[in-house]
Amino acid sequence: MNTYSPETRLSEALAAGDPATRLKAALAIGTRPDAGLADALVTRSGIEPDFFVRDMLTWALTRLPPEVTVPLLRAELGAERAQARSQALHTLSKIGDRGAWPALTRSLLHDADDEVARTAWRTAVVLVPDGERAALAAELAAEFGRGDRDVRLSLSRAIVALDDVAEPVLAAAKTHTDPAVRAHALATERLLHDPDAGFDLSIHEATRAVALDHAAKGAAGADR
């Protein structure tokens, strides 16, 4: 005779070897929300290898009361495992509780793991209070020139989402000594003023403009 409670069975199903079983368990929890399974959902999110299951886990967590989930997710932001930090950030952005804003620390915005940092940027833009937007823009601008194309696009999108407060940090970044920073700032500025502009083309044109400017300054210096 099986004496397991439905909560226990669902909790165990979240750890099953078959991803389809884990997906069904997360769906079942989200369909009939049970706050008693919040901890199991958060824990599984931090280690789940399947994208679709992770997405369902996030959805299930958004169906639970924020007063239950937000403290658990905030605690995960200090986890050693990068995926745990990233998934907690992602879920907080979906819940949208601005009370979680203080948990978006500088260390997360500048996390050494690119995926964590990218998720922190997106989440910060969602949760930032109006009075903190300019400070956030300045913090994000410190990451200009970081990473590959996807990382740079994520940063540009986050800064563009801050709209008017982005202008001063872009103006400062365009005078940076690092050509990669200047090019990234120029490409972001173009996206700010022309949202339909392609990022790859913007980066290409900005990089070319910076290179030409550098060559012109070098020639001018040689003529002296």
N, C-alpha and C positions, 0 to 999 in steps of 0.2 A: 504494500500500500504506500503510495507516494504522499508524504506528509509535508512536502515543501509548500511554502506559501507562494502565491503568484509573484510577489516581490523577489523572493529568492530565485525562482525559476528565471525571471527576466534578467536578474543580475548575473546569473551564471551564463545565460544565453549571450550576454554582451561579451563574454570571454571565450565563446565557442571558436573552434578552429575554422569553421566555415564562415566566410564573410556574409553570405546570404542570411545565415542565422543571426549574425550580429545586426545586420541591417533591419531584419524583421523585429528584433527585440527593441531596437531604438525607435522604430516606427510605432510599436505597440505602446511604449512608454510615453511618446509624444501624443499619441491619440487619446490615451487615458492617463493624463499627467499624475504622477505620484511623487511628491516631494521627497519621499523616503529613498528614492533612487537617484537623487541629484548627485550625491557623492560618487556613485558608481559611474554615472554618465561623465562626470568631469575627469575622473581617473582614467576611464577608457579613452577619452578624447586625447589624452596626453601620450598614448602609446599606439593608437589605432593606425594600422598601415594603409588601410583602404580609404581612398578619397571619398567615395560615395557614403561609406559608413560614417566617416567623420562629419560629413555634411548633415547626415540624419541625426547624429548625436547633438550637433549644434542646434538643429531645429527642435529636438526634444527638450533641450535645456531652455530654449526661449519660451517654451510652453509652461514652464514652472514659475512659481512666484520669484521675482527678482530678489526679495529679501532672503530667499533661500540660496539662490544660485550665485548672486554677485559676490558674497563673502568667500565662497568656495573658489570662484574663478580668480578673485584678487589674490588669494593665497597661492594659486598656481603660477602667478606671475614671477614668483621667486624660485620656481622649480629649476633644478639643474638641467633637465632635459629640454632642449630647444623646442621640440614639438609641443610640449606641455605649455610653455610660455606662449607660443604662437597661437595655439588653439584657444587658449583662455582669452587672449586678446581679441581674436576673431569673434568669439562668442559674445564677449562684452560689447563689441561693436554692433552685433545683431540685436542684443537686448536694448542697447541705447540708453541705459541708465546713467545720467550725467553725474550721479553720486560716485561713480567709479573713477572719475577724472583724476583725483589725487593719486591713484595707483599707477598712472601713466608716468613713470619716473624718467629722468634723463637717461638712466642706464638702459632702459628699454628702448627709448628713441635712438640710442646709439649702440644697441646690442651688436656684439661681434658677429652674430649669426644674421645673415642677410634676410632670411625669411621672417625671423622675429622682428627685425627692425622694420621691414616693409609693412608687416601687419600692425606694428605699433604706430607707424605713421598714419595708416588708414583709420585706425581706431581713435587716435588722438583728434583727428579732424572731425570725427563724429561726436566725440564727447566734450570737446573743449568749450568752456564757458566763453561768452562774448568778451569778457574782460581779459582773457588769457590768449586770445588769438594772435596778437602781435608777438607776444613772447614765444608762442609755439612756432610761428613763422621763422623767427630768428634761430630757434633751436634746430629746426629742420634744415635751414640754409647751411648749417655747419656740415651737412652731409653731401653738399654738392660735389660732384665728381666721383662719388663712391660707386663701386661695383660695376656690373655688366649692364647691358641695355635694359633688362627688365627691372633691375633695382633703380636705375636712373629714371625710368618712366614712372615707377611707383612714387618716387620722391616728387617728381614734377607734378603729378596729378594731385598729390596731397597739398603741395604749396599753392597750386592753382585753385584748389577748393577753398582756400582761405581768402581768395579774392583780393579786396583792396589792401589788406595788411601785407600782402606779398610784395607790393611795389618797392618799399624801402629796402628789403633784404635782397631783392633782385638787383637793385641799383648798386648796392655794396658789393655783391658777389661778382658783378660784371667787371669790377676793377681788381679782382683778386690776382695775386702773383701766379697762381697755378692755372695754366691754359685750360686744363680739363674742367676746373671749377667755372671759369669764365664761359666756356662753351655750353656747359650744362645750364648755367643761369640764363644765357641768351636764348637757348632752346625753350626753357621754361617760360620766359617772358613772352615768347612768340605764342605759346599755347595759351597763356593767360589772355592775350588780346585776340587770338584767333583759335578758339577751341576746336575748329575743324581741321587745323593744320596737322599734318602727320608728324609724329614724334621723330621718326627716323630721318625724315627730310629736314626737320628743324635742327636736329643734332648735327647732321651733315653740313648744313649751311652755317650753323653757328661755329662749328669746328674750323671750317674754311675761313670764315670771317676773322676768327681769332688768329689763325695762322698767318693770314695776310697782314693783319695789324702788327703782329710780332715781326714779320719780315720787313715791313715798312719802317718800324722803329729801329730795327737793326741797321737798315740802310742809312737812315738819317744819322744814326750815331757814327757810322763809318765815314760819313761825309764831313764830319766836324774836324 
